[in-house]
Amino acid sequence: MGLRWEDCDFAEKTISINHSLLYRQKEPGGACEFLISTPKTETGIRVIPMATEVKRALEQERQFQTEVCPANIMIDGYSNFIFTSQTGGILSPHTVNRAIERIRTAYNNQETELANQEQREPQLLPHFSAHTLRHTFCARFCEHETNLKVIQEIMGHASITTTMDVYNHVTLEQKIASFKRLGETYKII
């Protein structure tokens, strides 16, 4: 959430990940505050491609911030943060997760009511967090990209084992499709 406008190269369609924004106590027993740190590992420092949809959303956010709510927050010498509140403050992970939970609860309430009217079981969203979205992105990425090194570098994992163990959940459907492709290639099935 510590991404800044200068970390985005809209011409090259890339995003530079070169720092982390933390929200924690500087001293035991003290109040939580924002601070800038380096990523957990050296591989956390990386440049990733910017999807067209991401570029469009970032451009809209930049226009909104310029016209409605400029953010003038400075943290450890860093400024121009992208993910800010309506009042220009920095968003904490807790704030983002509370917003996600409000959206999830509203959807589930609406879905429950609609399901009751239609006399069916509701299709409810499970609890999830901002970090869950990172896991989901990686799992979907793994479904479309077979080069684990590419996935590792995009995700910023220090170890390929993390990429393989934590994110690359293989479904039965993926196993069947993979085996079918193998059989078609080598005519063994």
VENKACOR-V684828 format. One record per residue. N is the residue number from 1. RES is the residue in one letter. SS is DSSP state (a for helix, b for strand, c for the rest). PHI is phi in whole degrees, -180 to 180 (NA if undefined). PSI is psi in degrees with one decimal (NA if undefined). Layout:
BEGIN
n: {N,N}
res: {RES,RES}
ss: {SS,SS}
phi: {PHI,PHI}
psi: {PSI,PSI}
END
This chain:
BEGIN
n: {1,2,3,4,5,6,7,8,9,10,11,12,13,14,15,16,17,18,19,20,21,22,23,24,25,26,27,28,29,30,31,32,33,34,35,36,37,38,39,40,41,42,43,44,45,46,47,48,49,50,51,52,53,54,55,56,57,58,59,60,61,62,63,64,65,66,67,68,69,70,71,72,73,74,75,76,77,78,79,80,81,82,83,84,85,86,87,88,89,90,91,92,93,94,95,96,97,98,99,100,101,102,103,104,105,106,107,108,109,110,111,112,113,114,115,116,117,118,119,120,121,122,123,124,125,126,127,128,129,130,131,132,133,134,135,136,137,138,139,140,141,142,143,144,145,146,147,148,149,150,151,152,153,154,155,156,157,158,159,160,161,162,163,164,165,166,167,168,169,170,171,172,173,174,175,176,177,178,179,180,181,182,183,184,185,186,187,188,189}
res: {M,G,L,R,W,E,D,C,D,F,A,E,K,T,I,S,I,N,H,S,L,L,Y,R,Q,K,E,P,G,G,A,C,E,F,L,I,S,T,P,K,T,E,T,G,I,R,V,I,P,M,A,T,E,V,K,R,A,L,E,Q,E,R,Q,F,Q,T,E,V,C,P,A,N,I,M,I,D,G,Y,S,N,F,I,F,T,S,Q,T,G,G,I,L,S,P,H,T,V,N,R,A,I,E,R,I,R,T,A,Y,N,N,Q,E,T,E,L,A,N,Q,E,Q,R,E,P,Q,L,L,P,H,F,S,A,H,T,L,R,H,T,F,C,A,R,F,C,E,H,E,T,N,L,K,V,I,Q,E,I,M,G,H,A,S,I,T,T,T,M,D,V,Y,N,H,V,T,L,E,Q,K,I,A,S,F,K,R,L,G,E,T,Y,K,I,I}
ss: {c,c,c,b,a,a,a,b,b,c,c,c,c,b,b,b,b,c,c,b,b,b,b,b,b,c,c,c,c,c,c,b,b,b,b,b,b,c,c,c,c,a,a,a,c,b,b,b,b,c,c,a,a,a,a,a,a,a,a,a,a,a,a,a,a,a,a,c,c,c,c,c,c,c,b,c,c,b,c,c,b,c,c,b,c,c,c,c,c,b,c,c,a,a,a,a,a,a,a,a,a,a,a,a,a,a,a,a,a,a,a,a,a,a,a,a,a,a,c,c,c,c,c,c,c,c,c,c,c,a,a,a,a,a,a,a,a,a,a,a,a,a,a,a,c,c,c,a,a,a,a,a,a,a,a,c,c,c,c,a,a,a,a,a,a,a,a,c,c,c,c,a,a,a,a,a,a,a,a,a,a,a,a,a,a,a,c,c,c}
phi: {NA,-92,-63,-116,-61,-73,-83,-106,-107,-70,-69,-88,57,-133,-127,-97,-101,-136,-159,-124,-102,-109,-129,-160,-76,-76,-129,-56,83,-83,-73,-73,-151,-80,-150,-98,-140,-80,-57,-55,-133,-61,-71,-69,-85,-160,-118,-120,-68,-105,-63,-57,-66,-66,-58,-62,-65,-66,-64,-65,-65,-64,-63,-60,-64,-67,-84,-112,-143,-68,-100,-120,-87,-121,-129,49,86,-102,-146,62,-72,-81,-92,-125,-79,-65,-101,92,-82,-80,-86,-86,-56,-62,-63,-64,-66,-65,-64,-60,-65,-63,-64,-62,-63,-62,-62,-62,-63,-65,-65,-63,-63,-64,-63,-63,-64,-92,53,-142,-76,-72,-100,-93,-81,-76,-62,-152,-129,-60,-67,-61,-64,-64,-61,-63,-57,-65,-62,-66,-62,-63,-69,-112,-126,-96,-83,-64,-65,-62,-62,-57,-70,-63,-79,78,-77,-71,-122,-63,-61,-61,-60,-71,-78,-81,-108,-85,-80,-94,-90,-60,-62,-66,-63,-63,-63,-64,-66,-64,-62,-61,-63,-67,-69,-109,50,-105,-113}
psi: {0.0,13.5,137.5,162.2,-35.8,-8.4,-9.8,124.3,98.0,-29.3,-44.1,-9.5,54.0,158.2,128.3,121.5,109.2,2.9,167.7,142.1,118.1,151.5,101.1,176.7,130.6,-34.2,144.8,131.9,-8.1,171.9,152.4,144.2,162.5,143.3,155.1,139.3,168.9,157.5,159.4,-37.6,166.4,-34.8,-13.0,-21.2,116.5,167.0,127.9,153.8,150.9,114.6,152.4,-42.0,-37.1,-43.8,-45.8,-45.2,-40.9,-39.3,-39.0,-41.6,-40.0,-42.2,-43.3,-47.4,-37.8,-44.2,-37.1,-45.0,74.8,137.0,126.6,41.1,136.7,125.2,116.0,38.7,-0.7,141.4,-171.8,43.4,143.7,-46.8,93.5,163.7,177.0,-18.8,5.8,1.8,166.0,140.7,127.3,157.5,-37.8,-42.2,-44.3,-44.4,-34.6,-40.7,-42.8,-43.5,-38.1,-42.8,-44.7,-45.5,-44.2,-43.8,-48.5,-38.5,-45.5,-42.9,-39.2,-44.6,-45.5,-41.9,-39.2,-42.7,-36.7,2.3,56.7,169.5,135.8,147.1,92.3,146.6,134.1,166.9,139.1,164.8,177.4,-38.7,-32.1,-36.0,-34.9,-45.5,-43.3,-44.2,-46.9,-40.8,-43.6,-38.3,-42.5,-30.0,-23.4,-11.0,125.4,-13.8,102.8,-28.1,-40.4,-46.2,-45.3,-46.0,-39.2,-42.8,-17.7,26.0,136.8,-32.9,136.8,-25.9,-39.2,-46.0,-46.3,-46.4,-45.2,-39.5,-31.7,72.0,119.8,124.2,162.9,-39.8,-39.5,-39.4,-45.2,-46.2,-41.3,-43.6,-36.9,-43.7,-41.5,-45.9,-40.1,-36.5,-43.7,5.3,44.7,-6.5,NA}
END
